[in-house]
Amino acid sequence: MDESNINWALTIAVLLAGIGIGAMSHHLLNARAGQVRTLRRKIAERDRELSVLKSGVDTHFTELTELAENLRRDSETLMQRLEKGTETLNSLPHRTSALSVPPAEVERDTTNERPATTPRDYADGNGGTLSEDFGLKSRDVALQPPRY
């Protein structure tokens, strides 16, 4: 083989190797650029979502402040009405109510002279469902088996 042929073969081999390396680096760089574009798009979407959330929080706190102010104003109005009502009631002369009847005029039911007692939550021992031995059989009787 001739030296000139070797030079041409070596030149072509280096040229092909350079083209191959260049193509591979271009492919890798474009892949990275696509990833960078995707990441930038995601960041932009997150920024938009964050700005929407921030504006939502701002409006929420603004509404809460307005509601708290309305509540304070209403409570002050209520306190003024209560004070006005107490002043009005305090200015009235003290008299007995028309509904209250003096004890001498109350008619008594003389058919039952039993005094009223307060209700109790325990048995008085006279029997019945509240007695302590309700539903218990006496032990004096010998127990017999049941008849069928």
DOMI-341281 format. One record per residue (C-alpha): residue number from 1; residue in one letter; x, y, z. Coordinates in nm, 2 decimals, padded with zeros to 4 digits. Layout:
+-------+------+--------+--------+--------+
! torfi ! zavo !      u !      v !      w !
+-------+------+--------+--------+--------+
!   NUM !    A !      X !      Y !      Z !
...
+-------+------+--------+--------+--------+
end
This chain:
+-------+------+--------+--------+--------+
! torfi ! zavo !      u !      v !      w !
+-------+------+--------+--------+--------+
!     1 !    M !  00.00 !  00.00 !  00.00 !
!     2 !    D !  00.11 !  00.34 ! -00.08 !
!     3 !    E !  00.17 !  00.61 !  00.17 !
!     4 !    S ! -00.07 !  00.84 !  00.00 !
!     5 !    N ! -00.34 !  00.58 !  00.02 !
!     6 !    I ! -00.28 !  00.54 !  00.40 !
!     7 !    N ! -00.30 !  00.92 !  00.44 !
!     8 !    W ! -00.63 !  00.93 !  00.26 !
!     9 !    A ! -00.77 !  00.63 !  00.46 !
!    10 !    L ! -00.66 !  00.79 !  00.78 !
!    11 !    T ! -00.81 !  01.12 !  00.69 !
!    12 !    I ! -01.14 !  00.96 !  00.60 !
!    13 !    A ! -01.14 !  00.75 !  00.93 !
!    14 !    V ! -01.07 !  01.06 !  01.14 !
!    15 !    L ! -01.33 !  01.26 !  00.95 !
!    16 !    L ! -01.59 !  00.98 !  01.01 !
!    17 !    A ! -01.49 !  00.95 !  01.38 !
!    18 !    G ! -01.53 !  01.33 !  01.42 !
!    19 !    I ! -01.87 !  01.33 !  01.25 !
!    20 !    G ! -01.98 !  01.04 !  01.48 !
!    21 !    I ! -01.85 !  01.22 !  01.79 !
!    22 !    G ! -02.01 !  01.54 !  01.68 !
!    23 !    A ! -02.35 !  01.37 !  01.61 !
!    24 !    M ! -02.34 !  01.20 !  01.95 !
!    25 !    S ! -02.26 !  01.52 !  02.14 !
!    26 !    H ! -02.53 !  01.70 !  01.95 !
!    27 !    H ! -02.78 !  01.43 !  02.04 !
!    28 !    L ! -02.68 !  01.45 !  02.40 !
!    29 !    L ! -02.69 !  01.82 !  02.42 !
!    30 !    N ! -03.03 !  01.84 !  02.25 !
!    31 !    A ! -03.16 !  01.58 !  02.50 !
!    32 !    R ! -03.04 !  01.80 !  02.79 !
!    33 !    A ! -03.19 !  02.10 !  02.62 !
!    34 !    G ! -03.53 !  01.92 !  02.61 !
!    35 !    Q ! -03.50 !  01.84 !  02.98 !
!    36 !    V ! -03.42 !  02.20 !  03.05 !
!    37 !    R ! -03.72 !  02.31 !  02.85 !
!    38 !    T ! -03.94 !  02.07 !  03.04 !
!    39 !    L ! -03.81 !  02.18 !  03.37 !
!    40 !    R ! -03.86 !  02.55 !  03.28 !
!    41 !    R ! -04.22 !  02.48 !  03.17 !
!    42 !    K ! -04.28 !  02.30 !  03.50 !
!    43 !    I ! -04.13 !  02.59 !  03.70 !
!    44 !    A ! -04.35 !  02.84 !  03.51 !
!    45 !    E ! -04.66 !  02.63 !  03.58 !
!    46 !    R ! -04.57 !  02.61 !  03.95 !
!    47 !    D ! -04.51 !  02.99 !  03.96 !
!    48 !    R ! -04.86 !  03.05 !  03.81 !
!    49 !    E ! -05.02 !  02.81 !  04.07 !
!    50 !    L ! -04.83 !  02.98 !  04.35 !
!    51 !    S ! -04.95 !  03.33 !  04.24 !
!    52 !    V ! -05.31 !  03.20 !  04.22 !
!    53 !    L ! -05.28 !  03.06 !  04.57 !
!    54 !    K ! -05.13 !  03.38 !  04.70 !
!    55 !    S ! -05.41 !  03.59 !  04.55 !
!    56 !    G ! -05.66 !  03.34 !  04.70 !
!    57 !    V ! -05.51 !  03.37 !  05.04 !
!    58 !    D ! -05.50 !  03.75 !  05.02 !
!    59 !    T ! -05.88 !  03.76 !  04.93 !
!    60 !    H ! -05.95 !  03.51 !  05.21 !
!    61 !    F ! -05.78 !  03.72 !  05.47 !
!    62 !    T ! -05.94 !  04.03 !  05.34 !
!    63 !    E ! -06.29 !  03.87 !  05.38 !
!    64 !    L ! -06.20 !  03.74 !  05.72 !
!    65 !    T ! -06.09 !  04.09 !  05.83 !
!    66 !    E ! -06.42 !  04.23 !  05.70 !
!    67 !    L ! -06.62 !  03.97 !  05.88 !
!    68 !    A ! -06.43 !  04.03 !  06.20 !
!    69 !    E ! -06.50 !  04.40 !  06.17 !
!    70 !    N ! -06.87 !  04.34 !  06.11 !
!    71 !    L ! -06.88 !  04.11 !  06.41 !
!    72 !    R ! -06.71 !  04.38 !  06.63 !
!    73 !    R ! -06.96 !  04.64 !  06.50 !
!    74 !    D ! -07.26 !  04.41 !  06.57 !
!    75 !    S ! -07.13 !  04.33 !  06.92 !
!    76 !    E ! -07.10 !  04.70 !  07.00 !
!    77 !    T ! -07.45 !  04.76 !  06.87 !
!    78 !    L ! -07.58 !  04.48 !  07.09 !
!    79 !    M ! -07.40 !  04.62 !  07.39 !
!    80 !    Q ! -07.56 !  04.96 !  07.33 !
!    81 !    R ! -07.90 !  04.81 !  07.30 !
!    82 !    L ! -07.85 !  04.61 !  07.62 !
!    83 !    E ! -07.74 !  04.92 !  07.80 !
!    84 !    K ! -08.04 !  05.11 !  07.67 !
!    85 !    G ! -08.27 !  04.83 !  07.78 !
!    86 !    T ! -08.12 !  04.82 !  08.13 !
!    87 !    E ! -08.15 !  05.19 !  08.16 !
!    88 !    T ! -08.52 !  05.17 !  08.06 !
!    89 !    L ! -08.59 !  04.89 !  08.30 !
!    90 !    N ! -08.41 !  05.06 !  08.58 !
!    91 !    S ! -08.61 !  05.38 !  08.52 !
!    92 !    L ! -08.94 !  05.19 !  08.57 !
!    93 !    P ! -09.09 !  05.20 !  08.92 !
!    94 !    H ! -09.08 !  04.88 !  09.11 !
!    95 !    R ! -09.43 !  04.73 !  09.14 !
!    96 !    T ! -09.57 !  04.38 !  09.18 !
!    97 !    S ! -09.66 !  04.19 !  08.87 !
!    98 !    A ! -10.03 !  04.17 !  08.77 !
!    99 !    L ! -09.99 !  03.80 !  08.73 !
!   100 !    S ! -09.87 !  03.74 !  09.09 !
!   101 !    V ! -10.16 !  03.67 !  09.32 !
!   102 !    P ! -10.13 !  03.72 !  09.70 !
!   103 !    P ! -10.12 !  03.40 !  09.89 !
!   104 !    A ! -10.45 !  03.48 !  10.07 !
!   105 !    E ! -10.65 !  03.47 !  09.75 !
!   106 !    V ! -10.52 !  03.13 !  09.63 !
!   107 !    E ! -10.79 !  02.86 !  09.67 !
!   108 !    R ! -10.67 !  02.55 !  09.83 !
!   109 !    D ! -10.77 !  02.20 !  09.72 !
!   110 !    T ! -10.90 !  02.06 !  10.05 !
!   111 !    T ! -10.99 !  01.72 !  09.92 !
!   112 !    N ! -10.63 !  01.60 !  09.94 !
!   113 !    E ! -10.45 !  01.73 !  10.24 !
!   114 !    R ! -10.14 !  01.52 !  10.17 !
!   115 !    P ! -09.83 !  01.74 !  10.15 !
!   116 !    A ! -09.64 !  01.74 !  09.82 !
!   117 !    T ! -09.31 !  01.57 !  09.84 !
!   118 !    T ! -09.02 !  01.59 !  09.61 !
!   119 !    P ! -08.97 !  01.29 !  09.38 !
!   120 !    R ! -08.70 !  01.05 !  09.48 !
!   121 !    D ! -08.48 !  00.82 !  09.28 !
!   122 !    Y ! -08.47 !  00.53 !  09.53 !
!   123 !    A ! -08.73 !  00.29 !  09.66 !
!   124 !    D ! -08.92 !  00.36 !  09.97 !
!   125 !    G ! -08.95 !  00.00 !  10.07 !
!   126 !    N ! -09.33 ! -00.04 !  10.02 !
!   127 !    G ! -09.29 ! -00.27 !  09.72 !
!   128 !    G ! -09.34 ! -00.20 !  09.36 !
!   129 !    T ! -09.08 ! -00.18 !  09.08 !
!   130 !    L ! -08.86 !  00.05 !  09.27 !
!   131 !    S ! -08.83 ! -00.17 !  09.58 !
!   132 !    E ! -08.50 ! -00.34 !  09.64 !
!   133 !    D ! -08.65 ! -00.69 !  09.64 !
!   134 !    F ! -08.85 ! -00.65 !  09.33 !
!   135 !    G ! -08.84 ! -00.96 !  09.12 !
!   136 !    L ! -08.66 ! -01.17 !  09.38 !
!   137 !    K ! -08.82 ! -01.49 !  09.51 !
!   138 !    S ! -08.83 ! -01.55 !  09.88 !
!   139 !    R ! -08.59 ! -01.81 !  10.00 !
!   140 !    D ! -08.83 ! -01.96 !  10.26 !
!   141 !    V ! -09.01 ! -02.17 !  09.99 !
!   142 !    A ! -08.82 ! -02.48 !  09.89 !
!   143 !    L ! -08.72 ! -02.47 !  09.53 !
!   144 !    Q ! -08.89 ! -02.73 !  09.32 !
!   145 !    P ! -08.81 ! -02.82 !  08.96 !
!   146 !    P ! -09.06 ! -02.69 !  08.70 !
!   147 !    R ! -09.34 ! -02.93 !  08.59 !
!   148 !    Y ! -09.38 ! -03.00 !  08.22 !
+-------+------+--------+--------+--------+
end
